[in-house]
Amino acid sequence: MSMFDGILDREVTRKEFLATLAVALVSLFGISSLLGILSGKSHQGSRPGYGQGDYGE
């Protein structure tokens, strides 16, 4: 736990904190997901919704 104690006890500026937060978010969600969110495109399939397809599909 000493590694985490060192990180948590370190004083950082607001700029360093925001940069670290941005890197953590990009790592967590992935670059492609972030670009999809920013561009507003949906990653849903092209299949029709319930009741709009052929019977039995």
PERAVEN-V629401 format. One record per residue. N is the residue number from 0. RES is the residue in one small letter. OMEGA is omega in degrees with one decimal (none if undefined). BURIAL is # if it has 9 or more other C-alpha atoms within 8 Angstrom, else .. D_FIRST is the distance of its C-alpha to the first C-alpha in whole Angstrom. Layout:
# PERAVEN-V629401
{{N	RES	OMEGA	BURIAL	D_FIRST} {N	RES	OMEGA	BURIAL	D_FIRST}}
This chain:
# PERAVEN-V629401
{{0	m	-178.2	.	0} {1	s	178.2	.	4} {2	m	-179.9	.	5} {3	f	177.6	.	5} {4	d	178.5	.	6} {5	g	179.1	.	9} {6	i	-177.3	.	10} {7	l	-179.3	.	11} {8	d	-177.3	.	12} {9	r	176.7	.	14} {10	e	-179.6	.	18} {11	v	175.2	.	20} {12	t	178.5	.	23} {13	r	180.0	.	25} {14	k	178.5	.	26} {15	e	179.6	.	22} {16	f	-179.2	#	21} {17	l	177.0	.	24} {18	a	178.4	.	24} {19	t	178.3	.	20} {20	l	179.0	.	21} {21	a	178.2	.	24} {22	v	179.3	.	22} {23	a	179.9	.	20} {24	l	178.4	#	23} {25	v	178.2	#	25} {26	s	-177.2	.	22} {27	l	-174.3	.	22} {28	f	-179.3	.	26} {29	g	-177.0	#	27} {30	i	-178.0	.	30} {31	s	177.6	.	33} {32	s	179.5	.	32} {33	l	178.1	#	31} {34	l	177.0	.	35} {35	g	178.6	#	36} {36	i	-178.1	#	35} {37	l	-179.6	.	36} {38	s	177.7	.	40} {39	g	-179.8	.	40} {40	k	178.9	.	41} {41	s	179.5	.	41} {42	h	178.8	.	39} {43	q	179.7	.	41} {44	g	-177.8	.	44} {45	s	179.1	.	47} {46	r	178.9	.	48} {47	p	179.6	.	51} {48	g	-178.8	.	49} {49	y	177.7	.	51} {50	g	-178.0	.	54} {51	q	-179.3	.	55} {52	g	176.3	.	55} {53	d	-179.7	.	58} {54	y	177.1	.	58} {55	g	179.1	.	56} {56	e	none	.	53}}
